[in-house]
Amino acid sequence: MKHKAIYIRLLLLTTLILLSIEINLFSQGTDISTGKQPGLFLGINMGLSQSKIINTGTLSVENILIGKKSSFFGSIEFGYYFSDYFGLSSGVGFVSYKTQITLDAYQSNFNTIDSESESYEIRVTGTDIKELQNIGYLSIPICLNIRIPFGEKIGFFIQPGVNIDVPLSKDYKSSGTFTYKGYYPAYNVLLENLPDYGFPSNLNSNDDGELNLKSMGFDAVASAGFDFYIQRKLQIAVAACYNKSLSGISEYSSPDDFQLSSDPDEINSFMGGSTKATIQSMGVKIMFRYYLKSAKKLSTIAVKHCV
């Protein structure tokens, strides 16, 4: 809620600034030609967001906490307005998603076989477990542009659409303190605190690796904000934006009995044991657009002095 309040305040502040600029221009008494017209445009946009990678239904693990992290995004775009109110746009960009997963305590028992083909039970406990997931996508947006003018220079716009996402980076980093014990039922023996034999106690572990993601994904996107014509061809805009994946992003075949760690210094990603992984983000972006042909002159304001 705190981050949402910050975004709303920033959007309102930007709107007030744009309105004050418009009032200033109209009060100067000089010729001002403004423009809004159908036509082709090029643009860039960039912004910051609070993102989250949601690992749903992680098997054999309870009470995990998934936190948001700050991320960035940016793109270049091209589009065409068919009228003063409707247009389409696309482009290419980069968008990142991050999340921090924490787990206070972990416990798991499972059966396996040692190097001498003897069956035994591994008992794993862990504390203070953390995992940082980081995903970067090459993003291709396809958006509808709807604009409602409030005057000759300023307007409100809504930009719904779909992103086509191709993963460029997909890493995770994990840490925690683990203890490994081995119980041999045939001998009624419990092996513990024997690091040379693979049963260390209170081992501070760190591991990293790549997340197994689908080669392509789709997410719904929506932006809403205010734009302002600085010049006939140049437009600036500020908007709040929201992204959410339309389907799961994970390519893991979720095991029936997920093991967070089965060997010392090996920590698997929580995503590997989740039944579904999705992404979402909420943020603020700034946009600049340049119209390739001169804006159609809609009005000229002039102040005539009487002698």
Contacts in CASP RR format, 6 or more apart in sequence:
PFRMAT RR
TARGET T0000
AUTHOR 0000-0000-0000
METHOD contacts of the structure
MODEL  1
MKHKAIYIRLLLLTTLILLSIEINLFSQGTDISTGKQPGLFLGINMGLSQ
SKIINTGTLSVENILIGKKSSFFGSIEFGYYFSDYFGLSSGVGFVSYKTQ
ITLDAYQSNFNTIDSESESYEIRVTGTDIKELQNIGYLSIPICLNIRIPF
GEKIGFFIQPGVNIDVPLSKDYKSSGTFTYKGYYPAYNVLLENLPDYGFP
SNLNSNDDGELNLKSMGFDAVASAGFDFYIQRKLQIAVAACYNKSLSGIS
EYSSPDDFQLSSDPDEINSFMGGSTKATIQSMGVKIMFRYYLKSAKKLST
IAVKHCV
3 50 0 8 1.000
3 68 0 8 1.000
3 282 0 8 1.000
3 283 0 8 1.000
4 282 0 8 1.000
7 240 0 8 1.000
7 282 0 8 1.000
7 283 0 8 1.000
7 284 0 8 1.000
8 240 0 8 1.000
10 238 0 8 1.000
10 284 0 8 1.000
11 225 0 8 1.000
11 226 0 8 1.000
11 238 0 8 1.000
11 239 0 8 1.000
11 240 0 8 1.000
11 284 0 8 1.000
14 226 0 8 1.000
14 238 0 8 1.000
15 226 0 8 1.000
15 238 0 8 1.000
18 154 0 8 1.000
18 226 0 8 1.000
18 228 0 8 1.000
19 154 0 8 1.000
21 228 0 8 1.000
22 153 0 8 1.000
22 154 0 8 1.000
22 228 0 8 1.000
25 32 0 8 1.000
25 153 0 8 1.000
26 32 0 8 1.000
26 301 0 8 1.000
29 301 0 8 1.000
29 302 0 8 1.000
29 303 0 8 1.000
30 302 0 8 1.000
30 303 0 8 1.000
31 300 0 8 1.000
31 301 0 8 1.000
31 302 0 8 1.000
32 300 0 8 1.000
32 301 0 8 1.000
33 232 0 8 1.000
33 297 0 8 1.000
33 299 0 8 1.000
33 300 0 8 1.000
34 152 0 8 1.000
34 153 0 8 1.000
34 229 0 8 1.000
34 232 0 8 1.000
34 295 0 8 1.000
34 297 0 8 1.000
34 298 0 8 1.000
34 299 0 8 1.000
35 152 0 8 1.000
35 153 0 8 1.000
35 229 0 8 1.000
35 232 0 8 1.000
35 295 0 8 1.000
35 296 0 8 1.000
35 297 0 8 1.000
35 298 0 8 1.000
36 84 0 8 1.000
36 149 0 8 1.000
36 152 0 8 1.000
36 229 0 8 1.000
36 295 0 8 1.000
36 296 0 8 1.000
36 298 0 8 1.000
37 81 0 8 1.000
37 84 0 8 1.000
37 291 0 8 1.000
37 295 0 8 1.000
37 296 0 8 1.000
37 298 0 8 1.000
38 80 0 8 1.000
38 81 0 8 1.000
38 82 0 8 1.000
38 83 0 8 1.000
38 84 0 8 1.000
39 80 0 8 1.000
39 81 0 8 1.000
39 291 0 8 1.000
39 292 0 8 1.000
39 293 0 8 1.000
40 78 0 8 1.000
40 79 0 8 1.000
40 80 0 8 1.000
40 291 0 8 1.000
40 292 0 8 1.000
40 293 0 8 1.000
41 78 0 8 1.000
41 79 0 8 1.000
41 80 0 8 1.000
41 81 0 8 1.000
41 235 0 8 1.000
41 289 0 8 1.000
41 290 0 8 1.000
41 291 0 8 1.000
41 292 0 8 1.000
42 76 0 8 1.000
42 77 0 8 1.000
42 78 0 8 1.000
42 79 0 8 1.000
42 289 0 8 1.000
42 290 0 8 1.000
42 292 0 8 1.000
43 76 0 8 1.000
43 77 0 8 1.000
43 78 0 8 1.000
43 287 0 8 1.000
43 288 0 8 1.000
43 289 0 8 1.000
43 290 0 8 1.000
44 74 0 8 1.000
44 75 0 8 1.000
44 76 0 8 1.000
44 77 0 8 1.000
44 287 0 8 1.000
44 288 0 8 1.000
45 74 0 8 1.000
45 75 0 8 1.000
45 77 0 8 1.000
45 285 0 8 1.000
45 286 0 8 1.000
45 287 0 8 1.000
45 288 0 8 1.000
46 72 0 8 1.000
46 73 0 8 1.000
46 74 0 8 1.000
46 75 0 8 1.000
46 285 0 8 1.000
46 286 0 8 1.000
47 72 0 8 1.000
47 73 0 8 1.000
47 74 0 8 1.000
47 283 0 8 1.000
47 284 0 8 1.000
47 285 0 8 1.000
47 286 0 8 1.000
48 70 0 8 1.000
48 71 0 8 1.000
48 72 0 8 1.000
48 73 0 8 1.000
48 283 0 8 1.000
48 284 0 8 1.000
49 70 0 8 1.000
49 71 0 8 1.000
49 72 0 8 1.000
49 73 0 8 1.000
49 241 0 8 1.000
49 243 0 8 1.000
49 281 0 8 1.000
49 282 0 8 1.000
49 283 0 8 1.000
49 284 0 8 1.000
50 68 0 8 1.000
50 69 0 8 1.000
50 70 0 8 1.000
50 71 0 8 1.000
50 281 0 8 1.000
50 282 0 8 1.000
50 283 0 8 1.000
51 68 0 8 1.000
51 69 0 8 1.000
51 70 0 8 1.000
51 71 0 8 1.000
51 96 0 8 1.000
51 97 0 8 1.000
51 98 0 8 1.000
51 99 0 8 1.000
51 279 0 8 1.000
51 280 0 8 1.000
51 281 0 8 1.000
52 66 0 8 1.000
52 67 0 8 1.000
52 68 0 8 1.000
52 69 0 8 1.000
52 97 0 8 1.000
52 99 0 8 1.000
52 279 0 8 1.000
52 280 0 8 1.000
52 281 0 8 1.000
53 66 0 8 1.000
53 97 0 8 1.000
53 98 0 8 1.000
53 99 0 8 1.000
53 133 0 8 1.000
53 135 0 8 1.000
53 249 0 8 1.000
53 271 0 8 1.000
53 277 0 8 1.000
53 278 0 8 1.000
53 279 0 8 1.000
54 66 0 8 1.000
54 99 0 8 1.000
54 277 0 8 1.000
54 278 0 8 1.000
54 279 0 8 1.000
54 280 0 8 1.000
55 64 0 8 1.000
55 66 0 8 1.000
55 101 0 8 1.000
55 133 0 8 1.000
55 270 0 8 1.000
55 271 0 8 1.000
55 273 0 8 1.000
55 274 0 8 1.000
55 277 0 8 1.000
56 274 0 8 1.000
56 275 0 8 1.000
56 276 0 8 1.000
56 277 0 8 1.000
56 278 0 8 1.000
57 273 0 8 1.000
57 274 0 8 1.000
57 275 0 8 1.000
57 276 0 8 1.000
58 64 0 8 1.000
58 258 0 8 1.000
58 270 0 8 1.000
58 272 0 8 1.000
58 273 0 8 1.000
58 274 0 8 1.000
58 275 0 8 1.000
59 254 0 8 1.000
59 255 0 8 1.000
59 256 0 8 1.000
59 257 0 8 1.000
59 258 0 8 1.000
59 273 0 8 1.000
59 274 0 8 1.000
59 275 0 8 1.000
60 108 0 8 1.000
60 257 0 8 1.000
60 258 0 8 1.000
60 259 0 8 1.000
60 260 0 8 1.000
60 273 0 8 1.000
61 103 0 8 1.000
61 106 0 8 1.000
61 258 0 8 1.000
61 260 0 8 1.000
61 270 0 8 1.000
61 273 0 8 1.000
63 103 0 8 1.000
63 104 0 8 1.000
64 101 0 8 1.000
64 102 0 8 1.000
64 103 0 8 1.000
64 270 0 8 1.000
65 101 0 8 1.000
65 102 0 8 1.000
65 103 0 8 1.000
66 99 0 8 1.000
66 100 0 8 1.000
66 101 0 8 1.000
67 99 0 8 1.000
67 100 0 8 1.000
67 101 0 8 1.000
67 102 0 8 1.000
68 99 0 8 1.000
69 98 0 8 1.000
69 99 0 8 1.000
69 100 0 8 1.000
69 132 0 8 1.000
70 98 0 8 1.000
71 95 0 8 1.000
71 96 0 8 1.000
71 97 0 8 1.000
71 98 0 8 1.000
71 281 0 8 1.000
72 96 0 8 1.000
73 93 0 8 1.000
73 94 0 8 1.000
73 95 0 8 1.000
73 96 0 8 1.000
73 139 0 8 1.000
73 281 0 8 1.000
73 285 0 8 1.000
74 93 0 8 1.000
74 94 0 8 1.000
74 95 0 8 1.000
74 285 0 8 1.000
75 91 0 8 1.000
75 92 0 8 1.000
75 93 0 8 1.000
75 94 0 8 1.000
75 95 0 8 1.000
75 139 0 8 1.000
75 141 0 8 1.000
76 91 0 8 1.000
76 92 0 8 1.000
76 93 0 8 1.000
77 89 0 8 1.000
77 90 0 8 1.000
77 91 0 8 1.000
77 141 0 8 1.000
77 289 0 8 1.000
78 89 0 8 1.000
78 90 0 8 1.000
78 91 0 8 1.000
79 87 0 8 1.000
79 88 0 8 1.000
79 89 0 8 1.000
79 90 0 8 1.000
79 145 0 8 1.000
80 87 0 8 1.000
80 88 0 8 1.000
80 89 0 8 1.000
81 87 0 8 1.000
81 145 0 8 1.000
81 147 0 8 1.000
82 88 0 8 1.000
84 147 0 8 1.000
84 149 0 8 1.000
85 146 0 8 1.000
85 147 0 8 1.000
85 148 0 8 1.000
85 149 0 8 1.000
86 144 0 8 1.000
86 145 0 8 1.000
86 146 0 8 1.000
86 147 0 8 1.000
87 144 0 8 1.000
87 145 0 8 1.000
87 146 0 8 1.000
88 142 0 8 1.000
88 143 0 8 1.000
88 144 0 8 1.000
88 145 0 8 1.000
89 141 0 8 1.000
89 142 0 8 1.000
89 143 0 8 1.000
89 145 0 8 1.000
89 159 0 8 1.000
90 140 0 8 1.000
90 141 0 8 1.000
90 142 0 8 1.000
90 143 0 8 1.000
91 140 0 8 1.000
91 141 0 8 1.000
92 138 0 8 1.000
92 139 0 8 1.000
92 140 0 8 1.000
93 138 0 8 1.000
93 139 0 8 1.000
93 140 0 8 1.000
93 141 0 8 1.000
94 136 0 8 1.000
94 137 0 8 1.000
94 138 0 8 1.000
94 139 0 8 1.000
94 168 0 8 1.000
95 136 0 8 1.000
95 137 0 8 1.000
95 139 0 8 1.000
95 163 0 8 1.000
95 165 0 8 1.000
95 243 0 8 1.000
95 281 0 8 1.000
96 134 0 8 1.000
96 135 0 8 1.000
96 136 0 8 1.000
96 137 0 8 1.000
96 169 0 8 1.000
97 133 0 8 1.000
97 134 0 8 1.000
97 135 0 8 1.000
97 136 0 8 1.000
97 137 0 8 1.000
97 279 0 8 1.000
97 281 0 8 1.000
98 132 0 8 1.000
98 133 0 8 1.000
98 134 0 8 1.000
98 135 0 8 1.000
99 132 0 8 1.000
99 133 0 8 1.000
100 130 0 8 1.000
100 131 0 8 1.000
100 132 0 8 1.000
101 130 0 8 1.000
101 131 0 8 1.000
101 132 0 8 1.000
101 133 0 8 1.000
101 270 0 8 1.000
102 129 0 8 1.000
102 130 0 8 1.000
102 131 0 8 1.000
103 129 0 8 1.000
103 130 0 8 1.000
104 127 0 8 1.000
104 128 0 8 1.000
104 129 0 8 1.000
105 125 0 8 1.000
105 126 0 8 1.000
105 127 0 8 1.000
106 124 0 8 1.000
106 125 0 8 1.000
106 126 0 8 1.000
106 127 0 8 1.000
106 129 0 8 1.000
106 260 0 8 1.000
106 261 0 8 1.000
107 123 0 8 1.000
107 124 0 8 1.000
107 125 0 8 1.000
107 126 0 8 1.000
108 123 0 8 1.000
108 124 0 8 1.000
108 259 0 8 1.000
108 260 0 8 1.000
109 121 0 8 1.000
109 122 0 8 1.000
109 123 0 8 1.000
109 124 0 8 1.000
110 121 0 8 1.000
110 122 0 8 1.000
110 257 0 8 1.000
110 259 0 8 1.000
110 262 0 8 1.000
111 119 0 8 1.000
111 120 0 8 1.000
111 121 0 8 1.000
111 122 0 8 1.000
112 119 0 8 1.000
112 120 0 8 1.000
112 121 0 8 1.000
112 122 0 8 1.000
112 262 0 8 1.000
113 119 0 8 1.000
113 120 0 8 1.000
114 120 0 8 1.000
118 184 0 8 1.000
118 186 0 8 1.000
119 185 0 8 1.000
119 186 0 8 1.000
120 182 0 8 1.000
120 183 0 8 1.000
120 184 0 8 1.000
120 185 0 8 1.000
121 182 0 8 1.000
121 183 0 8 1.000
121 184 0 8 1.000
121 185 0 8 1.000
122 180 0 8 1.000
122 181 0 8 1.000
122 182 0 8 1.000
122 262 0 8 1.000
123 180 0 8 1.000
123 181 0 8 1.000
123 182 0 8 1.000
123 183 0 8 1.000
124 178 0 8 1.000
124 179 0 8 1.000
124 180 0 8 1.000
124 181 0 8 1.000
124 259 0 8 1.000
124 260 0 8 1.000
124 261 0 8 1.000
124 262 0 8 1.000
125 178 0 8 1.000
125 179 0 8 1.000
126 176 0 8 1.000
126 177 0 8 1.000
126 178 0 8 1.000
126 179 0 8 1.000
126 261 0 8 1.000
127 176 0 8 1.000
127 177 0 8 1.000
128 175 0 8 1.000
128 176 0 8 1.000
128 177 0 8 1.000
129 174 0 8 1.000
129 175 0 8 1.000
129 176 0 8 1.000
129 260 0 8 1.000
129 267 0 8 1.000
130 174 0 8 1.000
130 175 0 8 1.000
130 176 0 8 1.000
131 172 0 8 1.000
131 173 0 8 1.000
131 174 0 8 1.000
131 175 0 8 1.000
131 267 0 8 1.000
131 269 0 8 1.000
131 270 0 8 1.000
132 172 0 8 1.000
132 173 0 8 1.000
132 174 0 8 1.000
133 171 0 8 1.000
133 172 0 8 1.000
133 211 0 8 1.000
133 269 0 8 1.000
133 271 0 8 1.000
134 169 0 8 1.000
134 170 0 8 1.000
134 171 0 8 1.000
134 172 0 8 1.000
134 173 0 8 1.000
135 167 0 8 1.000
135 169 0 8 1.000
135 170 0 8 1.000
135 211 0 8 1.000
135 213 0 8 1.000
135 249 0 8 1.000
135 279 0 8 1.000
136 167 0 8 1.000
136 168 0 8 1.000
136 169 0 8 1.000
136 170 0 8 1.000
137 163 0 8 1.000
137 165 0 8 1.000
137 166 0 8 1.000
137 167 0 8 1.000
137 168 0 8 1.000
138 165 0 8 1.000
138 166 0 8 1.000
138 167 0 8 1.000
138 168 0 8 1.000
139 163 0 8 1.000
139 164 0 8 1.000
139 165 0 8 1.000
139 166 0 8 1.000
140 163 0 8 1.000
140 164 0 8 1.000
140 165 0 8 1.000
140 166 0 8 1.000
141 161 0 8 1.000
141 162 0 8 1.000
141 163 0 8 1.000
141 164 0 8 1.000
141 221 0 8 1.000
142 161 0 8 1.000
142 162 0 8 1.000
142 163 0 8 1.000
142 164 0 8 1.000
143 159 0 8 1.000
143 160 0 8 1.000
143 161 0 8 1.000
143 162 0 8 1.000
143 221 0 8 1.000
143 223 0 8 1.000
144 159 0 8 1.000
144 160 0 8 1.000
144 161 0 8 1.000
145 157 0 8 1.000
145 159 0 8 1.000
146 157 0 8 1.000
146 158 0 8 1.000
146 159 0 8 1.000
146 160 0 8 1.000
147 155 0 8 1.000
147 156 0 8 1.000
147 157 0 8 1.000
147 227 0 8 1.000
148 155 0 8 1.000
148 156 0 8 1.000
148 157 0 8 1.000
149 155 0 8 1.000
150 156 0 8 1.000
152 229 0 8 1.000
152 298 0 8 1.000
152 299 0 8 1.000
153 228 0 8 1.000
153 229 0 8 1.000
154 226 0 8 1.000
154 227 0 8 1.000
154 228 0 8 1.000
154 229 0 8 1.000
155 226 0 8 1.000
155 227 0 8 1.000
155 228 0 8 1.000
156 224 0 8 1.000
156 225 0 8 1.000
156 226 0 8 1.000
157 223 0 8 1.000
157 224 0 8 1.000
157 225 0 8 1.000
157 226 0 8 1.000
157 227 0 8 1.000
157 237 0 8 1.000
157 239 0 8 1.000
158 222 0 8 1.000
158 223 0 8 1.000
158 224 0 8 1.000
158 225 0 8 1.000
159 221 0 8 1.000
159 222 0 8 1.000
159 223 0 8 1.000
159 224 0 8 1.000
159 239 0 8 1.000
160 220 0 8 1.000
160 221 0 8 1.000
160 222 0 8 1.000
160 223 0 8 1.000
161 220 0 8 1.000
161 221 0 8 1.000
161 222 0 8 1.000
162 218 0 8 1.000
162 219 0 8 1.000
162 220 0 8 1.000
162 221 0 8 1.000
162 246 0 8 1.000
163 218 0 8 1.000
163 219 0 8 1.000
163 220 0 8 1.000
163 221 0 8 1.000
163 243 0 8 1.000
164 216 0 8 1.000
164 217 0 8 1.000
164 218 0 8 1.000
165 216 0 8 1.000
165 217 0 8 1.000
165 218 0 8 1.000
165 219 0 8 1.000
166 215 0 8 1.000
166 216 0 8 1.000
166 217 0 8 1.000
167 213 0 8 1.000
167 214 0 8 1.000
167 215 0 8 1.000
170 210 0 8 1.000
170 211 0 8 1.000
170 212 0 8 1.000
170 213 0 8 1.000
171 208 0 8 1.000
171 209 0 8 1.000
171 210 0 8 1.000
171 211 0 8 1.000
172 208 0 8 1.000
172 209 0 8 1.000
172 210 0 8 1.000
172 211 0 8 1.000
172 269 0 8 1.000
172 271 0 8 1.000
173 206 0 8 1.000
173 207 0 8 1.000
173 208 0 8 1.000
173 209 0 8 1.000
174 205 0 8 1.000
174 206 0 8 1.000
174 207 0 8 1.000
174 208 0 8 1.000
174 267 0 8 1.000
174 269 0 8 1.000
175 204 0 8 1.000
175 205 0 8 1.000
175 206 0 8 1.000
175 207 0 8 1.000
175 267 0 8 1.000
176 204 0 8 1.000
176 205 0 8 1.000
176 206 0 8 1.000
176 267 0 8 1.000
177 202 0 8 1.000
177 203 0 8 1.000
177 204 0 8 1.000
177 205 0 8 1.000
178 200 0 8 1.000
178 202 0 8 1.000
178 203 0 8 1.000
178 205 0 8 1.000
178 261 0 8 1.000
178 264 0 8 1.000
179 192 0 8 1.000
179 200 0 8 1.000
179 201 0 8 1.000
179 202 0 8 1.000
179 203 0 8 1.000
180 198 0 8 1.000
180 199 0 8 1.000
180 200 0 8 1.000
180 201 0 8 1.000
180 203 0 8 1.000
180 263 0 8 1.000
180 264 0 8 1.000
181 190 0 8 1.000
181 191 0 8 1.000
181 192 0 8 1.000
181 199 0 8 1.000
182 190 0 8 1.000
182 191 0 8 1.000
182 192 0 8 1.000
182 199 0 8 1.000
183 189 0 8 1.000
183 190 0 8 1.000
183 191 0 8 1.000
184 190 0 8 1.000
184 191 0 8 1.000
191 197 0 8 1.000
191 199 0 8 1.000
192 199 0 8 1.000
192 201 0 8 1.000
193 199 0 8 1.000
193 200 0 8 1.000
193 201 0 8 1.000
194 200 0 8 1.000
195 201 0 8 1.000
195 203 0 8 1.000
195 264 0 8 1.000
198 263 0 8 1.000
198 264 0 8 1.000
200 264 0 8 1.000
203 264 0 8 1.000
203 265 0 8 1.000
205 261 0 8 1.000
205 264 0 8 1.000
205 265 0 8 1.000
205 266 0 8 1.000
205 267 0 8 1.000
206 265 0 8 1.000
206 267 0 8 1.000
207 265 0 8 1.000
207 266 0 8 1.000
207 267 0 8 1.000
209 269 0 8 1.000
211 250 0 8 1.000
211 269 0 8 1.000
211 271 0 8 1.000
212 250 0 8 1.000
212 251 0 8 1.000
212 252 0 8 1.000
212 271 0 8 1.000
212 272 0 8 1.000
213 249 0 8 1.000
213 250 0 8 1.000
213 251 0 8 1.000
214 248 0 8 1.000
214 249 0 8 1.000
214 250 0 8 1.000
214 251 0 8 1.000
217 245 0 8 1.000
217 246 0 8 1.000
217 247 0 8 1.000
217 249 0 8 1.000
218 245 0 8 1.000
218 246 0 8 1.000
218 247 0 8 1.000
219 243 0 8 1.000
219 244 0 8 1.000
219 245 0 8 1.000
219 246 0 8 1.000
219 279 0 8 1.000
220 243 0 8 1.000
220 244 0 8 1.000
220 245 0 8 1.000
220 246 0 8 1.000
221 241 0 8 1.000
221 242 0 8 1.000
221 243 0 8 1.000
222 241 0 8 1.000
222 242 0 8 1.000
223 239 0 8 1.000
223 240 0 8 1.000
223 241 0 8 1.000
223 242 0 8 1.000
223 285 0 8 1.000
224 239 0 8 1.000
224 240 0 8 1.000
225 237 0 8 1.000
225 238 0 8 1.000
225 239 0 8 1.000
225 240 0 8 1.000
226 237 0 8 1.000
226 238 0 8 1.000
226 239 0 8 1.000
227 235 0 8 1.000
227 236 0 8 1.000
227 237 0 8 1.000
227 287 0 8 1.000
227 289 0 8 1.000
228 235 0 8 1.000
228 236 0 8 1.000
228 237 0 8 1.000
229 235 0 8 1.000
229 295 0 8 1.000
230 236 0 8 1.000
232 291 0 8 1.000
232 294 0 8 1.000
232 295 0 8 1.000
232 297 0 8 1.000
233 290 0 8 1.000
233 291 0 8 1.000
233 292 0 8 1.000
233 294 0 8 1.000
233 295 0 8 1.000
234 288 0 8 1.000
234 289 0 8 1.000
234 290 0 8 1.000
234 291 0 8 1.000
235 287 0 8 1.000
235 288 0 8 1.000
235 289 0 8 1.000
235 290 0 8 1.000
235 291 0 8 1.000
236 286 0 8 1.000
236 287 0 8 1.000
236 288 0 8 1.000
236 289 0 8 1.000
237 286 0 8 1.000
237 287 0 8 1.000
237 288 0 8 1.000
237 289 0 8 1.000
238 284 0 8 1.000
238 285 0 8 1.000
238 286 0 8 1.000
238 287 0 8 1.000
239 284 0 8 1.000
239 285 0 8 1.000
239 287 0 8 1.000
240 282 0 8 1.000
240 283 0 8 1.000
240 284 0 8 1.000
241 282 0 8 1.000
241 283 0 8 1.000
241 284 0 8 1.000
241 285 0 8 1.000
242 280 0 8 1.000
242 281 0 8 1.000
242 282 0 8 1.000
242 283 0 8 1.000
243 279 0 8 1.000
243 280 0 8 1.000
243 281 0 8 1.000
243 282 0 8 1.000
244 278 0 8 1.000
244 279 0 8 1.000
244 280 0 8 1.000
245 278 0 8 1.000
245 279 0 8 1.000
245 280 0 8 1.000
247 278 0 8 1.000
248 276 0 8 1.000
248 277 0 8 1.000
248 278 0 8 1.000
249 277 0 8 1.000
249 278 0 8 1.000
249 279 0 8 1.000
250 271 0 8 1.000
250 272 0 8 1.000
250 274 0 8 1.000
250 276 0 8 1.000
250 277 0 8 1.000
252 271 0 8 1.000
252 272 0 8 1.000
252 273 0 8 1.000
252 274 0 8 1.000
254 272 0 8 1.000
254 273 0 8 1.000
254 274 0 8 1.000
254 275 0 8 1.000
255 272 0 8 1.000
255 273 0 8 1.000
258 268 0 8 1.000
258 272 0 8 1.000
258 273 0 8 1.000
259 268 0 8 1.000
260 267 0 8 1.000
260 268 0 8 1.000
260 270 0 8 1.000
261 267 0 8 1.000
261 268 0 8 1.000
262 268 0 8 1.000
271 277 0 8 1.000
END
